[in-house]
């Protein structure tokens, strides 16, 4: 029980514990203005217990108990508050020799309303006030109770009520058929006088408090008391659609019979229904809560036909996009899993990764691992697959795809070991001779002497420069430009040393998955100098939502060089962690 300082939700002070039945604790509490109430607290620690409380709340809505004042259903707080109700216990009424027909009919209607929700008359504390049947408290019914048992319990309670004599209702005006015509006319005159007297001097009665009741029931209560009723529409959160938000005049006011009582009925605006298909039940409930809607009937169905994984929403009613009033229920069909089916994959080699993943999805399988492999094939195309093409496997099984990445080719030799060309050397200018001055060389002719031979067998001979034609006979000959000097080749430098291997080390990591983790299949991999490898998974997104993934301190990950932890969703990178 969520109690701070002996107070529940800041408004119910716990005085003492009255009883404890299973997971329900009944306590006496003090509410506002010092009034005493009984509070039934439900210990909801499992989905089954939560479903049982919602069934209990549905039964309360069906019978609308007079003793119920508050119902709360939210994570960590599930309880109902009851007030004292006046009346005679049903057991004492059943022991009376004569029972009013209205009381018997009211108890029969209550039994039928309880049976619709799996409850029976012994589950309720029923009181009779005059001819009105009231429910002062409703105990939770056992979850294993069958409809046959409910029928048996109700039959036993109704049989005790039916024993003895039933006082039939007197039909208004039936006695007049036995009155002679003269007396009839006299009675009519008397009644007319009485009606005129009542019209001119109507009696004054107390207006019943009907706030929180369904509009039709509230109107019936007021009209039975002799008041006129008029509806207006309003909007309030936390109140059922069609229930009375407020009344004017308020309950407890003394008002002459025949006066008007205005009831404001909750009629909230319409809201769109969110798309819930493929979500988990918890995610669907959160989406409905955010949209001011509530979960309706939950139906479990086989998800084989739609290939829907276990625990996911197959369909919803109303469908996504429809508009309904705020606070209305949305029924869900939840998959029990894909069973008894086999499937296979065609040959995915050569397909792009996105196209291959779509084929895997249509086959009813899930990509749980993607291996990148350098290849000459087009980047991001499929090189290999597991399972192999056309091998029969169970629906929903994992698939590993090998995807091509660009191949890296290192240089054949380090750049520092290649020989460099010799630097250019400008030779000394030769002295002019008389023959060079008198007879210039013809254009295009070679001035190399025939007796010149290479200086070394392995080095090519450098040809002498051609004698340029002088502009004037007396002008000196200009030296040639950029003539390479005959040199021996430079020996190659020593090859650059190979880089040292990266050091091996151990790392730890920790990652907290968000509570609204998208649906999918998740794996955890590490990428270092040796490449990428999977270290954990696959897991369903529903299992990881809000969970924490971390390495074992006693067995850390061993990596080489720079490392990064990669979390993949359906094979695509979802998050990275630097350890």
MOSUL-V957500 format. One record per backbone hydrogen bond with DSSP energy under -1.0 kcal/mol. CO is the residue of the C=O (numbers start at 1). NH is the residue of the N-H. E is the energy in kcal/mol with one decimal. If there is no record, write none. Layout:
CO/NH/E + CO/NH/E
This chain:
1/3/-1.2 + 6/14/-2.8 + 7/4/-2.1 + 8/11/-2.1 + 8/12/-1.6 + 12/8/-3.1 + 13/30/-2.4 + 16/28/-3.1 + 19/26/-2.5 + 21/24/-2.0 + 23/43/-2.8 + 24/21/-2.6 + 25/41/-3.1 + 26/18/-2.8 + 26/19/-1.8 + 27/39/-3.0 + 28/15/-3.2 + 28/16/-1.4 + 29/37/-2.9 + 30/13/-2.3 + 31/34/-1.1 + 32/35/-1.4 + 35/31/-2.8 + 37/29/-2.8 + 38/82/-3.4 + 39/27/-2.6 + 40/80/-1.7 + 41/25/-2.6 + 42/44/-1.2 + 46/50/-2.2 + 47/51/-2.4 + 48/52/-2.1 + 49/53/-1.9 + 50/54/-2.0 + 51/55/-1.9 + 52/56/-2.0 + 53/57/-2.6 + 54/58/-2.0 + 55/59/-1.8 + 56/60/-1.9 + 57/61/-2.0 + 58/62/-1.6 + 59/63/-1.8 + 60/64/-2.2 + 67/83/-3.1 + 70/81/-2.9 + 72/79/-1.9 + 74/77/-2.8 + 77/74/-2.3 + 78/42/-2.8 + 79/72/-2.7 + 80/40/-3.0 + 81/69/-2.8 + 81/70/-1.2 + 82/38/-2.5 + 88/128/-2.6 + 89/93/-1.8 + 90/94/-2.6 + 91/95/-1.2 + 93/96/-1.1 + 97/165/-2.9 + 99/167/-2.9 + 100/104/-1.8 + 101/105/-2.4 + 102/106/-2.1 + 103/107/-2.4 + 104/108/-2.2 + 105/109/-2.3 + 106/110/-2.1 + 107/111/-2.5 + 108/112/-2.0 + 109/113/-2.1 + 110/114/-2.4 + 111/115/-2.2 + 112/116/-1.3 + 114/117/-1.4 + 114/119/-2.6 + 115/118/-1.5 + 120/123/-1.6 + 121/124/-2.0 + 123/139/-3.0 + 125/136/-3.3 + 126/90/-2.1 + 127/134/-3.5 + 128/88/-2.8 + 129/132/-2.1 + 132/129/-2.6 + 134/127/-2.8 + 135/67/-2.2 + 137/125/-3.1 + 142/145/-1.3 + 146/150/-1.9 + 147/151/-2.4 + 148/152/-2.0 + 149/153/-2.5 + 150/154/-2.4 + 151/155/-2.3 + 152/156/-1.9 + 153/157/-1.9 + 154/158/-2.7 + 155/159/-2.0 + 156/160/-1.6 + 157/161/-1.5 + 158/162/-2.2 + 165/99/-2.3 + 167/101/-2.5 + 171/174/-1.8 + 174/177/-1.3 + 175/178/-1.6 + 176/179/-1.3 + 180/184/-2.3 + 181/185/-2.1 + 182/186/-2.2 + 183/187/-3.2 + 184/188/-2.5 + 185/189/-2.1 + 186/190/-2.1 + 187/191/-3.0 + 188/192/-2.4 + 189/193/-1.9 + 190/194/-2.4 + 191/195/-2.8 + 192/196/-2.2 + 193/197/-2.1 + 194/198/-2.8 + 195/199/-2.7 + 196/200/-2.4 + 197/201/-2.6 + 203/257/-3.1 + 205/255/-3.2 + 207/252/-3.4 + 210/213/-1.9 + 213/244/-2.6 + 214/218/-2.6 + 215/219/-2.4 + 216/220/-2.2 + 217/221/-2.1 + 218/222/-2.0 + 219/223/-2.6 + 220/224/-2.3 + 222/227/-2.3 + 223/226/-1.4 + 226/258/-1.5 + 228/261/-2.6 + 230/263/-3.1 + 232/265/-3.2 + 234/267/-3.7 + 240/243/-1.8 + 242/215/-2.4 + 243/266/-3.1 + 244/212/-2.5 + 246/264/-2.7 + 248/262/-3.0 + 250/253/-1.4 + 253/207/-3.2 + 255/205/-2.5 + 256/259/-1.6 + 259/228/-2.7 + 261/230/-2.0 + 262/248/-2.4 + 263/232/-2.4 + 264/245/-3.5 + 265/234/-2.5 + 266/242/-2.6 + 269/326/-1.2 + 271/324/-2.4 + 273/321/-2.8 + 276/279/-1.8 + 279/313/-2.1 + 280/284/-2.7 + 281/285/-2.4 + 282/286/-2.1 + 283/287/-2.3 + 284/288/-2.4 + 285/289/-2.5 + 286/290/-2.3 + 287/291/-1.4 + 288/293/-3.2 + 289/292/-1.4 + 292/327/-2.8 + 294/330/-1.8 + 297/332/-2.2 + 299/334/-3.4 + 301/336/-2.3 + 303/308/-2.0 + 309/312/-1.5 + 312/335/-3.1 + 313/278/-2.8 + 315/333/-2.3 + 317/331/-2.6 + 319/322/-1.7 + 322/273/-2.8 + 324/271/-3.7 + 325/328/-1.7 + 328/294/-1.7 + 330/296/-2.9 + 331/317/-2.3 + 332/299/-2.8 + 333/314/-3.5 + 334/301/-2.8 + 335/311/-2.8 + 337/303/-1.6 + 341/395/-1.8 + 343/393/-2.9 + 345/390/-3.8 + 348/351/-2.1 + 351/382/-2.2 + 352/356/-2.5 + 353/357/-2.6 + 354/358/-1.7 + 355/359/-1.8 + 356/360/-2.2 + 357/361/-2.2 + 358/362/-2.4 + 359/363/-1.5 + 360/365/-2.3 + 361/364/-1.7 + 364/396/-2.7 + 366/399/-1.6 + 369/401/-2.1 + 371/403/-3.2 + 373/405/-2.0 + 378/381/-1.2 + 380/353/-1.8 + 381/404/-2.9 + 382/350/-2.5 + 384/402/-2.5 + 386/400/-2.9 + 388/391/-1.5 + 393/343/-3.2 + 394/397/-1.5 + 397/366/-2.3 + 399/368/-2.0 + 399/369/-1.5 + 400/386/-2.1 + 401/371/-2.9 + 402/383/-3.2 + 402/384/-1.1 + 403/373/-2.8 + 404/380/-2.9 + 405/375/-2.4 + 414/417/-1.7 + 415/418/-1.1 + 433/437/-1.8 + 434/438/-2.6 + 435/439/-2.5 + 442/445/-1.9 + 449/452/-1.4 + 472/475/-1.5 + 503/561/-1.9 + 505/559/-3.1 + 507/557/-2.0 + 509/551/-2.0 + 511/549/-3.4 + 514/517/-1.0 + 514/546/-1.1 + 520/541/-2.3 + 521/570/-3.5 + 522/539/-2.2 + 523/568/-2.3 + 524/535/-2.9 + 524/536/-1.8 + 525/566/-2.8 + 526/533/-2.1 + 527/564/-1.8 + 528/531/-1.9 + 531/528/-2.3 + 533/526/-2.6 + 536/524/-2.6 + 539/522/-3.0 + 540/544/-1.1 + 541/545/-1.3 + 544/547/-2.7 + 547/513/-2.6 + 549/511/-3.0 + 552/555/-1.4 + 557/507/-2.4 + 559/505/-2.9 + 560/529/-2.8 + 564/527/-2.5 + 565/577/-2.7 + 566/525/-2.9 + 567/574/-3.3 + 567/575/-1.9 + 568/523/-1.9 + 569/572/-1.9 + 572/569/-3.2 + 575/567/-3.3 + 577/565/-3.2
